[in-house]
């Protein structure tokens, strides 16, 4: 599902593998049946250890993302270190809040 900042109504994107039809208006339909609710979920894991699961109701900006990371990631890494896990690598995708300069710092 996709949500445009200018249009608060989430939409489902139906597309064929053919790139020409990827963004064709006939393949974009309003989201229905969910009452317009939307929620982001963030989680962190390593092997069989699951870190915190965080539910966020707001839009995810770089500032929201950094705040969520600073509150939740260090305690999980501390637990991993206490369990003897020393080679911890944090990996994320290229979402805009993840890839901003301030987030990378």
C-alpha positions in Angstrom: 0.0 0.0 0.0 1.1 3.5 -0.7 0.2 6.8 0.9 0.8 10.1 -0.7 1.6 13.0 1.6 -0.8 15.2 -0.4 -3.7 12.7 -0.2 -4.1 11.1 3.3 -6.1 8.2 1.9 -3.9 5.1 1.5 -4.1 3.3 -1.9 -3.4 -0.2 -3.0 -1.1 -0.5 -6.1 -1.9 -3.3 -8.5 0.7 -3.7 -11.1 1.8 -6.2 -13.6 5.5 -7.1 -14.0 5.5 -4.9 -17.2 7.1 -1.6 -16.1 5.0 0.4 -18.5 1.9 -0.4 -16.5 3.6 0.0 -13.1 2.0 3.5 -12.4 -0.9 3.4 -14.9 -3.9 5.0 -13.1 -6.1 1.9 -13.8 -3.7 0.0 -11.5 -4.0 2.3 -8.5 -7.2 1.8 -6.4 -8.3 3.4 -3.1 -7.8 1.3 0.0 -11.0 -0.1 1.4 -12.2 -2.1 4.3 -9.6 -0.8 6.8 -11.3 2.4 7.9 -8.4 4.4 6.8 -6.2 3.2 9.6 -2.5 3.0 9.0 0.4 2.0 11.2 4.1 1.4 10.8 5.9 -1.4 12.7 9.6 -1.5 13.3 11.5 -4.5 14.7 15.0 -5.7 15.0 16.4 -9.3 15.3 19.5 -11.3 15.1 19.5 -15.1 14.8 16.7 -16.3 17.2 16.7 -13.1 19.3 14.0 -10.7 18.6 14.5 -7.1 19.8 11.8 -4.6 20.5 8.7 -4.3 18.3 7.7 -0.6 18.0 4.3 0.5 16.6 4.2 4.1 15.2 1.1 5.9 14.3 2.8 9.0 12.9 4.5 9.6 9.6 8.1 8.4 9.7 10.4 11.3 9.2 14.2 11.2 9.8 13.6 12.8 13.2 11.0 10.3 14.2 13.2 7.5 13.0 16.3 8.7 14.8 14.3 9.1 18.0 12.8 5.6 17.7 16.3 4.1 17.0 18.0 6.0 19.9 15.2 4.8 22.3 15.2 1.1 21.2 18.3 0.0 19.4 21.1 0.6 22.0 19.3 -1.4 24.8 18.9 -4.3 22.4 22.6 -4.1 21.4 23.5 -4.0 25.1 21.5 -7.2 25.6 23.3 -8.9 22.7 26.7 -7.9 24.1 25.7 -9.2 27.5 24.9 -12.5 25.8 28.3 -12.6 24.1 27.3 -11.4 20.7 30.1 -9.1 19.7 29.9 -8.8 15.9 26.7 -6.8 15.6 25.9 -5.2 12.3 22.8 -2.9 11.9 21.3 -3.0 8.4 18.4 -1.0 7.0 16.9 -0.4 3.6 17.1 2.8 1.5 13.9 4.4 2.7 14.3 8.2 2.9 14.3 8.5 6.7 16.9 5.7 6.8 19.2 7.2 4.2 19.3 10.8 5.2 22.7 12.2 6.1 21.7 12.9 9.7 20.4 9.4 10.2 23.6 7.8 8.8 25.6 9.9 11.3 
